[in-house]
Amino acid sequence: MENNYEVIIVGAGASGLIAAYEIAAAGKKVLILEARNRIGGRAHTIKSGELFLEAGAEFVHGDLPVTLGLLDEAKIKYHKIKGKMRRSENGRWVDDEFIENWDELIEKMGNLKNDLPFAVFLEKYFSGDNNSELRSSATRYAQGFDLVDTNKASTKELYKEWRNEDENQYRIKKGYAELMNYLYKKIVKRGGVILTDKMVKEVEWKKNKVNILSNTNEKFTAKKLLITIPVSLMQNKNLNGSINCKPAINETVNTFQQIGFGAVIKILLEFKEAFWQNKKRNISMILSEQKIPTWWAQLPEKNNLLTGWLGGPNAEEYSELNDNEILHIALKSLSVIFNLSIENLQEQLNAAYIFKWHTEPFSNGAYTYPMPGSKEARKKLNEPVDDTLFFAGEGLYNGNAPGTVEAALISGKKTASKILNSLKK
């Protein structure tokens, strides 16, 4: 196999795949090196019988043009999510109304002139016992959906995201793997090469020339290098999958420190029957104050799968627990929400799948969140180092859909365009 390419991409996640898709379409020789034994990165679909289980990315969060455009191009089926969001308090269903003063919270977030960590913002503008429920609810929301450490997260960036949330949510019928496989086939058909089980150990580089050494001691050469590994691996050189560059790119590494990266535990439980549904409930999502606070069903798909979600610092606290211990916590949470005994739930349980993304090799987290310095950091990281080392991924995206596959795809496409323009010089 020839080891000399015009562009080498590290990482076969959504960002790396779409970049290779664009570069190969332009007739350039492109190689992807992927440390895992599969493509997709943090999008990972597992088939279990008739079910398609999403270990990582699951939803299309709104009418997102790149993701939906690719799904339509590939003729991949997807559907709009239906059902109601319900809230449970100590085994009682309550109306899912906004917490008191929530509108005031959003207004003050929007009027903030100088950015603050979200926890500092809450204490400054919503202190006192009368606002304790609001502070708790806002913190749970930010931790659960954005995976943030509220002591670090940007209030202004959270406001931007929350104000642009789209009510339309979609799920791909056979999971994100179908989209990743479509990109894979297109890349190969266009002459691109994708190698799995190839972790990049070392990068020696100078302007317009990159020499790469893999964990299998193979050497690869290119004019340009695109790095799409998760932010966590750029922040910590001691993690498996981090890249050692010679000469070092210390300024770039320091800039990556200004982007937050959140933890998550995802729990997929397959039961004998969908005990959570009836004519009155018609549940799509459940919010609660239990240890596993967020759950969702698969409507309009009728199956017996229930997914639990624990995000942010709370997920990190469970890092040392084994899967059986996490399962017990999950069943205990469901037992309170639905007023069922743990023994009853255990009898109904067919299978359980638990994914701790913050302990997953080559990820060490789920997705990024913004800190007060993240906007400027992303701006810097979207510029190449000496027109040779390029970076892409959901963490470098600046739009209104952060932390999504859409973010990764847009970042990959834009960076591919920069690389192609650079090759023309």
N, C-alpha and C positions, 0 to 999 in steps of 0.2 A: 504494500500500500504506500502511495506517495504521501509524504509528511510535510509537504510545502504548500501553503495556502495563502490566499490574499487576506482572509479574515478568519480568525479563530474566536469562537465564543465559548466562554466557560459557563456552563449551566444550561440544562434543557428544560427549564421551567417555561412558563408562558412568555416571559420577556425574551429569553434566548431563542425560543422556537419562532416567534413572530419575526424577530430580527433576521434569523437565518432564512426564513420564508421570503422576506423582502430582498435580502442580499443575493440569494440564489436566483430569484426572479430576474435580477439585473445581470445575470450571467457571470457572477463572480464565484470564485472557488472558496467555499466556506466549510468550516469544520466546527461541530459542537462537541465539546468534551464534558461528559456528565459523570459525577462521582457516584451517583446511585446506579442501581441495576435496572432502572426504569426512567422514562421521561415524565415530565409533568410537574416536578418540584413539589410545591405545596398544594397542588391540585392532584388528588390521588383517589381514583375510583376503584372500589373492590366489588366484584360481583359475588353475591351470595344467593344461590337459587335464582329466583325471579327478581331479586332486589339489587339495585345499584347503590352501594353504600359510599357516601362521600366522606372520606377520612379527613380531608382538608376543605378547600374551597367548595362551596355548594350552590350559592345563589348567584343570580345575575341581578345586581342591586339597582334596578331601574331600567329605563329605556336607553341603554348604553350602546352607542352607535357601533363601536368597533367589535365588541363581543357579539351583539345580535347580528351585525353584518356578516361576520364570519360564520355564525351558525346558519344563517340563511344561505350563504354561499355554499356551504358544505351540505345543505339540506338535512341538518341535524334538528331533530324535534325537541322543542321546549314548550313549556306551558306557564301561564300566569298562575301564581300562587293564590289560593282562595282560602276562605275560612276566617274565623274571628281571632283577635288577640284577646286573651282573658287574663285576669289577675287573680291570684289566690293568696289569701291571708289566713294562715293557720287552719287550713282545711275548708275555708269558706270562699265561695266565688264572689268577687266584688266587681262592680262596674269599673271598667278600665278608663277612668277619667284622669285627666292631668292632675298632678299634685298642685296644691294651692301655691300660688305665686310663681308657677312655672313660666308664665308669659313674662313676668317681670324679670326673671332670671335671664331668659333669652334676650330681652331688650337690653339689659345691662351688659351682657356679653357682647352684643353688637355695637354698643356705644363705647366700649373700652378703647382708650387711645393707646396706652402703652401695654403691651402684652404682659401677662402674668401666668405663672403656673396655676392650674385650675383650682387646686386646694387653697392657694393663697387668695385667689379671687373670691372663692366662697366665703372664706373667713373675713375678708375685707368688706364685702358687700352684703353678706347674708349671715352675719354672726348672731349669737343669742339663741336661747332655748326655743323661741317661737319659730325659728327657721331650721331647727334640727332635722325635721322630716324632709324638708326640701334639700338640705345639704346631703343627707343620706341617699335620697332618691337620685339626685344628680350624680353623686359619686358612683353609685351602683350602675347607673346608665353608662357613664363614661368608661368605667372598668369593664362592664359586660360586653358592650358593643364595639368599643374602640380599643380595648385591652390596655388602657393607659395606666400609668402610675400618675395619680392626680398631683403629686408633688413635682412632677416634671412636665406634664402635658400643657400645651399651649391653649389658652382660653380662646384666643382669636381664631385659631385654626379649627378648634372644635365647633365654634359658632358657625364658621363657614360651611363645615360639613353638615351640621344639624339643620341648617336653614335650607340646604339643597337636597335633602332626602327625598327620594321619589317613592310615591305610594305603590307604583307598579314593581313587583318583584317576580322573578322567574326562576324556574328550575329546569335543568336539562334532563330530558327523560332518561337517558342512559349515562348521565354524569359527564363531568368535565373531561374525562379520559377520551371521550369520543372527539372532542374538539382538539385535544392534544395530538391524538393519532392522525387526525386530518392534516394538521400542520406537518407532522412527521413525514407522512406520505408525500406531500407536496414538495417538501425540502429534498427528499431523496430523488423524487422524479425529476427535479430540476438540477440534479447533480451534486447536491450537498451531501455531506457525510456526518453522521451522528454516532458517536462511540460512547457507550455506557460503561460503568465500572472503570472510569478513567478520571481519577482525582488529580488535579493539578497540584504538584508539589512546589514547583519553583518557576519563576518567570524572570528570565534575563532579557533586558530590553534596552534599546536606544531608539532614536527617532526613526520611525518607519521600518523597524525590524524587531521581532519578538521571537525569542527561543523559549520553548516550554518543555519542562520535564514532568512526566506523569508518575504516578505511584507504581506503574509497571515498568518504569525506567525507559519509556519510549520518549523520543524527542520529536517535537513538532515546531514548525516555523511559519510565521505569517508577517504581513506588513502591518496589520492592525489587530488589536486584541479588544474584545468586548467582554467585560466581566459582569455577570448577572446573578452572582451568588447573593444570598440574603444579607441584609445589613449586619446581622449579628456576626457573620463570618468576616466581614470587613472591620468590625470593631474590635475583635478579639483574635489575635494571632495564634492563641493557644488552642483554639477550637479545631476539631477535625474538619478539613475542607477549606480552611483559610489559606490565603495565597501569600507566599513569600516572594516579594518583588526585589530584583537587583538591577539598578539601584533602588533603594527604598522610596516609597511614596508617602512619607510621613505626614505631609500636609493634608493629603487626601484622606488618610486613615483618621487623622484628627477631626476632619470635617464630618466624617461618618458618625463620630461620637455625638453629634448634635441632633441625631434622629433617634426617636424612641422605637423600641421593638418589644412587642407584647407577647405574653404567654397565654396559652389556652389549653384546656382539657376538653375534648369532645367525646361524648359517650353515646354510642348507638345501641339501642336495645330493641331486639325483635321479640315481640310477644305472640302468644297464641291467638289473641284477639285484641282489637283496638278498644280497650275498655274506656279510654279517654273521650271517645266520641259518642254522642247521641243527638237526637233531633234538636235539642235545645242548645247544646254546646257548639257543635260544628267548629272545633278548635283548630286553628292554624298555629298559634304560638301561646305559650303560657309564661307569665312572669310571676315570680314569687320571691319570698325572702328566705328561702331554704338555702342550704349549703351549695346545692346545684340549683341555681335560681331560675335558669331559662331553659325551656323545653319547646320543641316544635314537632308537629306532625307533617305529613306529606301531601295534604290536600292540594289539588283535587285528586291525586293518586290515592286509591283506596288500598292501603296495606297496613301492616301491624308494626310499623317502625316508628319509634319515638327517639328523638335526639336531644341529649342534654348538653349544656354549654356552660362552662365556667371560665371566665376570662380575666386577664389582668393579674395583679399581685396575688389575689386569692388563689389562682391556679398555681403560682410558684410555690405557695405554702404546701401544696400537696405533692411536690416533686418526689419526695422520698417514699410516698405510699405506693404499694403495689396495686395491680389491677383489681384484685379481689377486694382490697380495702376501699378503693374508689367506687367500685360497683356497690358495695354496701352503703356508702354515703349517698349514692345516686338513688338506690331503692328506698332508703329512709326518707329522702326528699320527696319522692313520689308518693310514699305512703301517707305523708302529711297532706300533700296537695290534694290527693284523691280520697283521703280517709279510708285507706285500705291497709291491711296488715302487710308487713314485709314478707311473711310466709306466703300470703296470697300472691304477691307479686313474683316471688321466686318460683312458685308453681306455674305461673303463666309465662315465665321467661323462657324463650327458646334459645336465644343467643345474645351475647354481649360483646361489643368491640369498643376498646378504649384507646384513645390516641392523645398522648401528651406531647404536643408539638414543641414545647420548650425543652424537652429532653431528646428530641428526635435528631439523630446525626444529620449533618449538612443543612439543618434548618435552625435549630436552637431557638425557636420561637414561631409565632404564627404570622403576624404582619405588623407593619410599622404604625406608629402614631406620631403626631407632630409635637415638638417641643418649641419653646419660644424662638430658638435659633434655627429651626428646621428649614424655614422658607429660604433663607440666605444660603444655608448649607446645600439644599437641593439645587439651587441656582449654580453654585460652584461645581457640584458634582456632575452636572449635566454638560460641563465643558471638559473636553478630553485633556489628558496629561500629554503635553508635547505632541498633540495631534496623532497620538499612537495608542494610548490606553484610554478606552471608553468604558462608561458604566451605564447600566440600565437596571430597571426593576421597579416594583410597585413603590418602594421607598423613595424613589427619585421623581415621582409623579407630582405635578403641581395643580391638578384640577379638582373637581368637585366630587370625585368618587375614589377617595384614598383607601388603601388597604384592600383593593379588589383585584380580580383578574383583569378587569378593564384597565386599571391603572398600570398593571404590568405590561399589557398589550400595547397601550399607547406609548409608554416609555420605550419599549423595544422598537416600535415602528419609527419613532422620532430619532432614536439613536442610530438605527440602521440607515436612515436618510443622511445623517451627518457623516457616517462612515463612507457611504457611497460618494458623497461630495468630496470627501477627503481623498479618496482613491483617484478621483479625476484630476487632482492638482498635479 
